[in-house]
Amino acid sequence: MPTPPSDGEQAGPEGGATPVAYRTASDIARQALQAQLDALDLPVGALETTRSALPVNDADLLRIPVGPGAVHVERYGYGGRPVVLLHGFGTSSFLWRHIGPALAVERCTAFAIDLFGHGESDRPIDADFGVREQSEYIERALTALRVARAVVVGVDLGALVAMRLAADRGERVDKLVLISPPSLTDVPGRDIRELQRDAARLALRMSQGLFGIVSLLRPLLEESVGDPSRMPDKLLGRYLAPYLGSEGVDHLLALARAIKAEDVDEIEFSDIYHSTLLIRGDRDKWSEGADLDRLARRLTSARAVHLEGIGRLVPEETPEVLTDLILRFANE
């Protein structure tokens, strides 16, 4: 494995600890999804559905080898303070499309990463997609990107991965921002169990059509926002696209099965010494405010912020507020 770089050192388009593919975002990303979105009858021009006053800039699209395959990374900015952005279950790096550019404007380098097996990252059938393994893939990606330490921001499943990374490889983490972390005593969580029950109930319908994933994942995504207008059909199509067809549904269910309690139970919270910001919307139906406060007490240096009228997907519902919270915390 390549030696991690020194603090502040990052690979640019022409160098890195491990070879990466370097591309520019706009046309490539849209063309890659065109066929899938056509199947859902969603025009590509309608992808940017969340209104935001934040800047919208192209990212550099990277393929980063992490062992059994490669992860998809969208890099915003270059040369500033590294911030790693990890999405949750059922979403992808697209979740950070407003926050990444805004962080870059404030002299950060934001890396929005598709977890292995999610989004546009590779999905080999024999790979492990559990929380422990995901944290290892992220650590390898940081090495390849020549990022020694970073502020790590995670939503939902991404928050669990961030905590596991901080506990196992604490030297790679500067600070932690954990958004809508699941209850640690209820992993994989009510959302995953409901999805698995729906999969069993809808098995025949999903096996007979291209759009089985709509019946399966749509309810989870719609219930992950406090304001339904923040998850319109066109945005849903963007998140559903990677899982079209029976193979896509099977893969989503494999990702759900990979989320195991033991990967979280193994976390030694005494090893998470990093300053931590916990964020939860009070309309997050998948967790309780008391769970967030209990987690804050278990961590060495943590404080909790509760947002009114917001669901689980804080980056979708209030990207401006979340960006401000991340920047203020990172600069303390």
Secondary structure as a PSIPRED ss2 file (coil, helix, strand):
# PSIPRED VFORMAT (PSIPRED V4.0)

   1 M C   1.000  0.000  0.000
   2 P C   1.000  0.000  0.000
   3 T C   1.000  0.000  0.000
   4 P C   1.000  0.000  0.000
   5 P C   1.000  0.000  0.000
   6 S C   1.000  0.000  0.000
   7 D C   1.000  0.000  0.000
   8 G C   1.000  0.000  0.000
   9 E C   1.000  0.000  0.000
  10 Q C   1.000  0.000  0.000
  11 A C   1.000  0.000  0.000
  12 G C   1.000  0.000  0.000
  13 P C   1.000  0.000  0.000
  14 E C   1.000  0.000  0.000
  15 G C   1.000  0.000  0.000
  16 G C   1.000  0.000  0.000
  17 A C   1.000  0.000  0.000
  18 T C   1.000  0.000  0.000
  19 P C   1.000  0.000  0.000
  20 V C   1.000  0.000  0.000
  21 A E   0.000  0.000  1.000
  22 Y E   0.000  0.000  1.000
  23 R E   0.000  0.000  1.000
  24 T E   0.000  0.000  1.000
  25 A H   0.000  1.000  0.000
  26 S H   0.000  1.000  0.000
  27 D H   0.000  1.000  0.000
  28 I H   0.000  1.000  0.000
  29 A H   0.000  1.000  0.000
  30 R H   0.000  1.000  0.000
  31 Q H   0.000  1.000  0.000
  32 A H   0.000  1.000  0.000
  33 L H   0.000  1.000  0.000
  34 Q H   0.000  1.000  0.000
  35 A H   0.000  1.000  0.000
  36 Q H   0.000  1.000  0.000
  37 L H   0.000  1.000  0.000
  38 D H   0.000  1.000  0.000
  39 A H   0.000  1.000  0.000
  40 L C   1.000  0.000  0.000
  41 D C   1.000  0.000  0.000
  42 L C   1.000  0.000  0.000
  43 P C   1.000  0.000  0.000
  44 V H   0.000  1.000  0.000
  45 G H   0.000  1.000  0.000
  46 A H   0.000  1.000  0.000
  47 L C   1.000  0.000  0.000
  48 E C   1.000  0.000  0.000
  49 T C   1.000  0.000  0.000
  50 T C   1.000  0.000  0.000
  51 R C   1.000  0.000  0.000
  52 S C   1.000  0.000  0.000
  53 A C   1.000  0.000  0.000
  54 L C   1.000  0.000  0.000
  55 P C   1.000  0.000  0.000
  56 V C   1.000  0.000  0.000
  57 N C   1.000  0.000  0.000
  58 D C   1.000  0.000  0.000
  59 A C   1.000  0.000  0.000
  60 D E   0.000  0.000  1.000
  61 L E   0.000  0.000  1.000
  62 L E   0.000  0.000  1.000
  63 R E   0.000  0.000  1.000
  64 I E   0.000  0.000  1.000
  65 P E   0.000  0.000  1.000
  66 V C   1.000  0.000  0.000
  67 G C   1.000  0.000  0.000
  68 P C   1.000  0.000  0.000
  69 G C   1.000  0.000  0.000
  70 A E   0.000  0.000  1.000
  71 V E   0.000  0.000  1.000
  72 H E   0.000  0.000  1.000
  73 V E   0.000  0.000  1.000
  74 E E   0.000  0.000  1.000
  75 R E   0.000  0.000  1.000
  76 Y E   0.000  0.000  1.000
  77 G C   1.000  0.000  0.000
  78 Y C   1.000  0.000  0.000
  79 G C   1.000  0.000  0.000
  80 G C   1.000  0.000  0.000
  81 R E   0.000  0.000  1.000
  82 P E   0.000  0.000  1.000
  83 V E   0.000  0.000  1.000
  84 V E   0.000  0.000  1.000
  85 L E   0.000  0.000  1.000
  86 L E   0.000  0.000  1.000
  87 H C   1.000  0.000  0.000
  88 G C   1.000  0.000  0.000
  89 F C   1.000  0.000  0.000
  90 G C   1.000  0.000  0.000
  91 T C   1.000  0.000  0.000
  92 S C   1.000  0.000  0.000
  93 S H   0.000  1.000  0.000
  94 F H   0.000  1.000  0.000
  95 L H   0.000  1.000  0.000
  96 W H   0.000  1.000  0.000
  97 R C   1.000  0.000  0.000
  98 H C   1.000  0.000  0.000
  99 I H   0.000  1.000  0.000
 100 G H   0.000  1.000  0.000
 101 P H   0.000  1.000  0.000
 102 A H   0.000  1.000  0.000
 103 L H   0.000  1.000  0.000
 104 A H   0.000  1.000  0.000
 105 V H   0.000  1.000  0.000
 106 E C   1.000  0.000  0.000
 107 R C   1.000  0.000  0.000
 108 C E   0.000  0.000  1.000
 109 T E   0.000  0.000  1.000
 110 A E   0.000  0.000  1.000
 111 F E   0.000  0.000  1.000
 112 A E   0.000  0.000  1.000
 113 I E   0.000  0.000  1.000
 114 D C   1.000  0.000  0.000
 115 L C   1.000  0.000  0.000
 116 F C   1.000  0.000  0.000
 117 G C   1.000  0.000  0.000
 118 H C   1.000  0.000  0.000
 119 G C   1.000  0.000  0.000
 120 E C   1.000  0.000  0.000
 121 S C   1.000  0.000  0.000
 122 D C   1.000  0.000  0.000
 123 R C   1.000  0.000  0.000
 124 P C   1.000  0.000  0.000
 125 I C   1.000  0.000  0.000
 126 D C   1.000  0.000  0.000
 127 A C   1.000  0.000  0.000
 128 D C   1.000  0.000  0.000
 129 F C   1.000  0.000  0.000
 130 G C   1.000  0.000  0.000
 131 V H   0.000  1.000  0.000
 132 R H   0.000  1.000  0.000
 133 E H   0.000  1.000  0.000
 134 Q H   0.000  1.000  0.000
 135 S H   0.000  1.000  0.000
 136 E H   0.000  1.000  0.000
 137 Y H   0.000  1.000  0.000
 138 I H   0.000  1.000  0.000
 139 E H   0.000  1.000  0.000
 140 R H   0.000  1.000  0.000
 141 A H   0.000  1.000  0.000
 142 L H   0.000  1.000  0.000
 143 T H   0.000  1.000  0.000
 144 A H   0.000  1.000  0.000
 145 L H   0.000  1.000  0.000
 146 R C   1.000  0.000  0.000
 147 V C   1.000  0.000  0.000
 148 A C   1.000  0.000  0.000
 149 R C   1.000  0.000  0.000
 150 A E   0.000  0.000  1.000
 151 V E   0.000  0.000  1.000
 152 V E   0.000  0.000  1.000
 153 V E   0.000  0.000  1.000
 154 G E   0.000  0.000  1.000
 155 V E   0.000  0.000  1.000
 156 D C   1.000  0.000  0.000
 157 L H   0.000  1.000  0.000
 158 G H   0.000  1.000  0.000
 159 A H   0.000  1.000  0.000
 160 L H   0.000  1.000  0.000
 161 V H   0.000  1.000  0.000
 162 A H   0.000  1.000  0.000
 163 M H   0.000  1.000  0.000
 164 R H   0.000  1.000  0.000
 165 L H   0.000  1.000  0.000
 166 A H   0.000  1.000  0.000
 167 A H   0.000  1.000  0.000
 168 D H   0.000  1.000  0.000
 169 R C   1.000  0.000  0.000
 170 G H   0.000  1.000  0.000
 171 E H   0.000  1.000  0.000
 172 R H   0.000  1.000  0.000
 173 V E   0.000  0.000  1.000
 174 D E   0.000  0.000  1.000
 175 K E   0.000  0.000  1.000
 176 L E   0.000  0.000  1.000
 177 V E   0.000  0.000  1.000
 178 L E   0.000  0.000  1.000
 179 I E   0.000  0.000  1.000
 180 S C   1.000  0.000  0.000
 181 P C   1.000  0.000  0.000
 182 P C   1.000  0.000  0.000
 183 S C   1.000  0.000  0.000
 184 L C   1.000  0.000  0.000
 185 T C   1.000  0.000  0.000
 186 D C   1.000  0.000  0.000
 187 V C   1.000  0.000  0.000
 188 P C   1.000  0.000  0.000
 189 G C   1.000  0.000  0.000
 190 R H   0.000  1.000  0.000
 191 D H   0.000  1.000  0.000
 192 I H   0.000  1.000  0.000
 193 R H   0.000  1.000  0.000
 194 E H   0.000  1.000  0.000
 195 L H   0.000  1.000  0.000
 196 Q H   0.000  1.000  0.000
 197 R H   0.000  1.000  0.000
 198 D H   0.000  1.000  0.000
 199 A H   0.000  1.000  0.000
 200 A H   0.000  1.000  0.000
 201 R H   0.000  1.000  0.000
 202 L C   1.000  0.000  0.000
 203 A H   0.000  1.000  0.000
 204 L H   0.000  1.000  0.000
 205 R H   0.000  1.000  0.000
 206 M H   0.000  1.000  0.000
 207 S H   0.000  1.000  0.000
 208 Q C   1.000  0.000  0.000
 209 G C   1.000  0.000  0.000
 210 L C   1.000  0.000  0.000
 211 F C   1.000  0.000  0.000
 212 G H   0.000  1.000  0.000
 213 I H   0.000  1.000  0.000
 214 V H   0.000  1.000  0.000
 215 S H   0.000  1.000  0.000
 216 L H   0.000  1.000  0.000
 217 L H   0.000  1.000  0.000
 218 R H   0.000  1.000  0.000
 219 P H   0.000  1.000  0.000
 220 L H   0.000  1.000  0.000
 221 L H   0.000  1.000  0.000
 222 E H   0.000  1.000  0.000
 223 E C   1.000  0.000  0.000
 224 S C   1.000  0.000  0.000
 225 V C   1.000  0.000  0.000
 226 G C   1.000  0.000  0.000
 227 D C   1.000  0.000  0.000
 228 P H   0.000  1.000  0.000
 229 S H   0.000  1.000  0.000
 230 R H   0.000  1.000  0.000
 231 M C   1.000  0.000  0.000
 232 P C   1.000  0.000  0.000
 233 D H   0.000  1.000  0.000
 234 K H   0.000  1.000  0.000
 235 L H   0.000  1.000  0.000
 236 L H   0.000  1.000  0.000
 237 G H   0.000  1.000  0.000
 238 R H   0.000  1.000  0.000
 239 Y H   0.000  1.000  0.000
 240 L H   0.000  1.000  0.000
 241 A H   0.000  1.000  0.000
 242 P H   0.000  1.000  0.000
 243 Y H   0.000  1.000  0.000
 244 L C   1.000  0.000  0.000
 245 G H   0.000  1.000  0.000
 246 S H   0.000  1.000  0.000
 247 E H   0.000  1.000  0.000
 248 G H   0.000  1.000  0.000
 249 V H   0.000  1.000  0.000
 250 D H   0.000  1.000  0.000
 251 H H   0.000  1.000  0.000
 252 L H   0.000  1.000  0.000
 253 L H   0.000  1.000  0.000
 254 A H   0.000  1.000  0.000
 255 L H   0.000  1.000  0.000
 256 A H   0.000  1.000  0.000
 257 R H   0.000  1.000  0.000
 258 A C   1.000  0.000  0.000
 259 I C   1.000  0.000  0.000
 260 K C   1.000  0.000  0.000
 261 A H   0.000  1.000  0.000
 262 E H   0.000  1.000  0.000
 263 D H   0.000  1.000  0.000
 264 V H   0.000  1.000  0.000
 265 D H   0.000  1.000  0.000
 266 E C   1.000  0.000  0.000
 267 I C   1.000  0.000  0.000
 268 E C   1.000  0.000  0.000
 269 F H   0.000  1.000  0.000
 270 S H   0.000  1.000  0.000
 271 D H   0.000  1.000  0.000
 272 I C   1.000  0.000  0.000
 273 Y C   1.000  0.000  0.000
 274 H C   1.000  0.000  0.000
 275 S E   0.000  0.000  1.000
 276 T E   0.000  0.000  1.000
 277 L E   0.000  0.000  1.000
 278 L E   0.000  0.000  1.000
 279 I E   0.000  0.000  1.000
 280 R E   0.000  0.000  1.000
 281 G E   0.000  0.000  1.000
 282 D C   1.000  0.000  0.000
 283 R C   1.000  0.000  0.000
 284 D C   1.000  0.000  0.000
 285 K C   1.000  0.000  0.000
 286 W C   1.000  0.000  0.000
 287 S C   1.000  0.000  0.000
 288 E C   1.000  0.000  0.000
 289 G H   0.000  1.000  0.000
 290 A H   0.000  1.000  0.000
 291 D H   0.000  1.000  0.000
 292 L H   0.000  1.000  0.000
 293 D H   0.000  1.000  0.000
 294 R H   0.000  1.000  0.000
 295 L H   0.000  1.000  0.000
 296 A H   0.000  1.000  0.000
 297 R H   0.000  1.000  0.000
 298 R H   0.000  1.000  0.000
 299 L C   1.000  0.000  0.000
 300 T C   1.000  0.000  0.000
 301 S E   0.000  0.000  1.000
 302 A E   0.000  0.000  1.000
 303 R E   0.000  0.000  1.000
 304 A E   0.000  0.000  1.000
 305 V E   0.000  0.000  1.000
 306 H E   0.000  0.000  1.000
 307 L E   0.000  0.000  1.000
 308 E C   1.000  0.000  0.000
 309 G C   1.000  0.000  0.000
 310 I C   1.000  0.000  0.000
 311 G C   1.000  0.000  0.000
 312 R C   1.000  0.000  0.000
 313 L C   1.000  0.000  0.000
 314 V H   0.000  1.000  0.000
 315 P H   0.000  1.000  0.000
 316 E H   0.000  1.000  0.000
 317 E H   0.000  1.000  0.000
 318 T C   1.000  0.000  0.000
 319 P H   0.000  1.000  0.000
 320 E H   0.000  1.000  0.000
 321 V H   0.000  1.000  0.000
 322 L H   0.000  1.000  0.000
 323 T H   0.000  1.000  0.000
 324 D H   0.000  1.000  0.000
 325 L H   0.000  1.000  0.000
 326 I H   0.000  1.000  0.000
 327 L H   0.000  1.000  0.000
 328 R H   0.000  1.000  0.000
 329 F H   0.000  1.000  0.000
 330 A H   0.000  1.000  0.000
 331 N C   1.000  0.000  0.000
 332 E C   1.000  0.000  0.000
